[in-house]
Amino acid sequence: MRIALIGSAGQLGSDLLPRLQAAGHDVAPLRHTDIEVTNAANISAVLQPLRPDLVLNSAAYNLVDKAEDEPAAAMSVNAIGPQNLARLCTAQNWRLMHISTDYVFEGGTGAAARPWTELDPASPTGKYALSKWTGEQLVQQECSRSFVVRTCGLYGIAALRGAGKGNFVETMLRLGRDRRQLRVVDDQRCTPTSTADLSEALVKLIATDAFGLYHATNSGSMTWCEFSREIFRRAKMDVEVIPITTAEFGAKAMRPAYSVLDCNKLASVIGGPLADWHDALARYLASRPE
Ligand SMILES: NC(=O)c1ccc[n+]([C@@H]2O[C@H](COP(=O)([O-])OP(=O)(O)OC[C@H]3O[C@@H](n4cnc5c(N)ncnc54)[C@H](OP(=O)(O)O)[C@@H]3O)[C@@H](O)[C@H]2O)c1
């Protein structure tokens, strides 16, 4: 398949590229300097000559707190951009894969919490979440041959060379080198996911015609506090992690209290679930250069 990979220099794009190529696809990697998704004329001029069978959009405005101050910028990249792509893909009869986020869900705390399915109604709260939710709806409305895949807390090796906004694992390793004690949020439950594992699942999904909405994360769930303790344990770093609340941390944008995703639909289509998060983290840490 000929694939136009938008956001190829990002965390996910960087892990997708070699895996798509290894699966035999002819991939055109497109960095931000090659294409501007917010500009309909530009995407048409860039994509038409490539004549892709599939456009894979992993570009996004990911600065969750900054989006509270510049919602129009987030909406432009995360909603108008995907809409532009969806319209062009429909007009050209190309397929589209678009990536979204667990942040479309908000609540569900305590004993009542259960993993969200694709059928559960979204409840985005922050500006980033709202922009991503709008984007996934526009893609589904405008392009029937589309995959929309929600994932969570991505960490990929490309963050080491400055891709995207960095990732939680690298932030913990960096802070842990300088401090013996860290305060980490313990009242948000979700499933941070390796971009290596997600990429392999996406390669399997695009080999199907099972278009639609999917949840795709590693298996299991944790709080950020639990995740950081596991990072330090595996990295053999002696850092005390003190649990704090979301309110104590005081980030500008709201984060979901519970955004664990039920990934059974994806597992049934691609032949099994993504690996357990402990295993994914261990492989990520082992793959980092010293
Ligand atoms: N990161 C997470 O924790 C997370 C969690 C859930 C879902 N997701 C979703 O997963 C997908 C991949 O995330 P990621 O972490 O790989 O993101 P990333 O590392 O930030 O990569 C996104 C790429 O898109 C490019 N880009 C930004 N604006 C663009 C535009 N207007 N036109 C064309 N390219 C543009 C960026 O280039 P520049 O940097 O040069 O602008 C960057 O290379 C996104 O849809 C994201 O919303 C991410």
The ligand as a Gaussian input file, in Angstrom:
#p B3LYP/6-31G(d) Opt

LIG

0 1
 N        1.660000      12.297000      23.196000
 C        0.681000      11.758000      23.921000
 O        0.831000      11.537000      25.123000
 C       -0.636000      11.410000      23.257000
 C       -1.666000      10.852000      24.020000
 C       -2.867000      10.503000      23.395000
 C       -3.019000      10.716000      22.043000
 N       -2.008000      11.291000      21.326000
 C       -2.193000      11.512000      19.901000
 O       -1.300000      10.668000      19.202000
 C       -0.885000      11.318000      18.000000
 C        0.635000      11.308000      17.912000
 O        1.169000      11.993000      19.046000
 P        2.743000      12.210000      19.226000
 O        3.039000      12.136000      20.678000
 O        3.485000      11.350000      18.267000
 O        2.845000      13.727000      18.774000
 P        4.173000      14.592000      18.494000
 O        5.372000      13.845000      18.949000
 O        3.889000      15.952000      19.015000
 O        4.221000      14.623000      16.902000
 C        3.303000      15.363000      16.160000
 C        3.982000      15.802000      14.886000
 O        3.025000      16.568000      14.148000
 C        3.689000      17.704000      13.597000
 N        2.725000      18.764000      13.409000
 C        2.231000      19.601000      14.363000
 N        1.374000      20.489000      13.825000
 C        1.325000      20.199000      12.491000
 C        0.613000      20.770000      11.418000
 N       -0.195000      21.838000      11.595000
 N        0.770000      20.249000      10.175000
 C        1.604000      19.187000       9.992000
 N        2.312000      18.610000      10.986000
 C        2.172000      19.114000      12.231000
 C        4.727000      18.058000      14.618000
 O        5.749000      18.823000      14.020000
 P        6.420000      20.059000      14.817000
 O        6.758000      19.531000      16.183000
 O        7.595000      20.413000      13.972000
 O        5.365000      21.131000      14.855000
 C        5.197000      16.690000      15.120000
 O        6.287000      16.206000      14.368000
 C       -1.539000      12.701000      18.020000
 O       -2.752000      12.658000      17.313000
 C       -1.846000      12.915000      19.479000
 O       -2.916000      13.818000      19.697000
 C       -0.820000      11.620000      21.896000

